[in-house]
């Protein structure tokens, strides 16, 4: 059986994160804390012998990945590949809005409460439904983009490979929700690590949102 291990890292804090704004396909640079988030993730992952490294095509994910790879024992920043399919959910009209305000429009007190009360899958559909421009992704559109992206990463790997993916909070929470029964109503922390094992195309979640514990 072919097995590949995926290490998903949420990018460091951005200015839009700091100001509690919705940030999907829109982008913002990392704050000083965000750079520290990336450096800390790099320290924790330094001894993981990555065979490949990917980041979504946003600057926040690529900057995070490059900081991680700068101290990795196996790869360097020059080895980073971009994976546009693994970018964040497209929030459409809601991009850049205060996250609590956006959640209230959709019927919840906060973004985390929206996921808790309706599920993360339904939250995708609600953003699409309430977007007057219909640019937001619903759940089907989100997965039509993300699943082939994940599968392409796995297909390009060899048996036993460990792969770094620098990506986004809602994307990580959506992946964990799809492949496990783990509660994803709490935020994925900036710089946190989530690990998946893929065996013959079957995805399982080893851990989610690890910010302090030992990584393996």
SVG drawing of the C-alpha trace seen along z (x, -y; Angstrom):
<svg xmlns="http://www.w3.org/2000/svg" viewBox="-30 -46 49 48">
<polyline fill="none" stroke="black" stroke-width="0.4" points="0.0,0.0 1.3,-3.5 1.2,-5.9 1.9,-9.7 1.9,-12.0 0.6,-15.6 1.6,-18.4 -0.9,-21.2 0.2,-24.5 -2.0,-27.5 -0.2,-30.7 1.0,-33.2 -1.2,-36.1 -1.9,-38.7 -3.2,-42.3 -6.7,-41.2 -6.5,-38.4 -5.4,-41.0 -8.4,-43.2 -10.9,-40.3 -11.7,-40.7 -12.9,-38.0 -9.9,-36.8 -10.3,-34.2 -9.1,-34.9 -8.1,-38.4 -4.6,-38.7 -2.7,-40.6 0.9,-40.6 2.0,-38.9 2.3,-41.0 5.3,-40.8 3.5,-38.2 2.7,-36.4 6.4,-36.1 7.0,-34.8 4.2,-32.3 5.9,-31.1 9.3,-30.9 7.9,-28.9 6.3,-26.5 9.6,-26.2 11.4,-25.4 8.9,-22.7 9.0,-21.1 12.8,-21.5 13.6,-17.8 10.7,-16.5 12.4,-15.3 10.0,-16.7 10.2,-15.3 8.1,-18.1 6.6,-21.4 3.6,-23.3 1.8,-26.6 -1.3,-28.2 -0.7,-31.0 -1.3,-33.7 1.6,-35.7 0.7,-34.9 0.9,-31.1 4.1,-31.4 5.9,-33.6 5.0,-31.2 6.2,-28.2 9.5,-29.9 10.2,-30.7 9.5,-27.0 11.8,-25.7 14.6,-28.1 15.3,-25.9 14.3,-22.5 16.8,-19.7 15.7,-18.4 14.4,-21.2 15.0,-24.9 12.7,-27.8 13.8,-27.2 12.0,-23.8 8.6,-25.4 5.8,-24.8 2.6,-26.8 -0.8,-25.0 -3.6,-27.5 -6.2,-24.8 -5.3,-24.9 -6.1,-28.5 -8.7,-29.6 -12.5,-29.6 -13.7,-32.3 -16.0,-34.5 -17.1,-36.6 -18.9,-39.8 -18.0,-39.2 -14.2,-39.5 -12.7,-42.1 -15.8,-42.6 -15.7,-42.3 -16.1,-38.6 -18.7,-39.1 -20.8,-41.3 -20.6,-38.7 -21.7,-36.0 -24.6,-38.1 -25.8,-38.4 -25.8,-34.6 -27.6,-34.1 -24.8,-33.5 -23.1,-35.6 -19.6,-34.9 -17.8,-33.0 -17.0,-30.1 -20.6,-30.1 -21.7,-29.9 -19.6,-26.7 -20.7,-25.3 -24.4,-25.9 -24.7,-25.1 -21.6,-23.0 -18.6,-24.2 -20.1,-22.6 -23.4,-24.6 -21.4,-27.8 -19.9,-27.5 -23.4,-27.3 -24.7,-30.2 -21.9,-32.6 -22.9,-31.7 -26.6,-32.1 -26.2,-35.5 -23.6,-36.9 -25.5,-39.3 -22.8,-38.8 -22.8,-35.0 -18.9,-35.0 -18.6,-33.1 -18.0,-29.3 -20.6,-26.9 -19.5,-23.6 -19.7,-21.7 -17.6,-24.4 -15.1,-24.5 -14.5,-20.7 -14.4,-20.6 -11.3,-22.8 -9.7,-21.5 -10.0,-17.8 -8.2,-17.6 -5.5,-19.8 -5.0,-17.5 -5.1,-14.4 -2.5,-15.9 -0.1,-16.5 -0.5,-12.9 -0.2,-11.5 3.1,-13.3 4.5,-11.8 6.2,-8.5 5.4,-5.9 6.5,-7.1 6.9,-10.7 6.2,-13.5 4.8,-16.7 4.5,-20.2 1.4,-22.3 1.1,-25.9 -2.5,-26.8 -5.5,-28.4 -7.7,-28.1 -11.1,-27.4 -9.5,-25.1 -7.8,-23.1 -11.0,-23.0 -13.0,-21.9 -10.5,-19.1 -10.5,-17.9 -14.3,-17.9 -14.6,-15.9 -12.1,-13.2 -12.8,-12.9 -15.3,-13.5 -13.1,-16.1 -14.9,-19.3 -13.7,-22.2 -15.8,-24.9 -12.8,-26.4 -10.3,-28.5 -7.3,-26.9 -4.4,-28.9 -2.0,-30.8 1.1,-28.6 -0.7,-25.5 0.1,-22.1 -2.5,-19.5 -1.4,-16.1 -3.1,-13.8 -2.1,-10.3 -3.2,-9.1 -3.1,-5.4 -4.1,-4.2 -6.2,-7.3 -7.9,-7.1 -7.5,-10.2 -7.3,-10.1 -6.6,-12.9 -3.8,-12.2 -4.1,-15.5 -5.6,-18.9 -4.5,-22.4 -1.3,-21.4 0.3,-24.6 2.5,-23.4 2.7,-19.6 5.4,-17.3 5.2,-16.7 5.8,-13.5"/>
</svg>
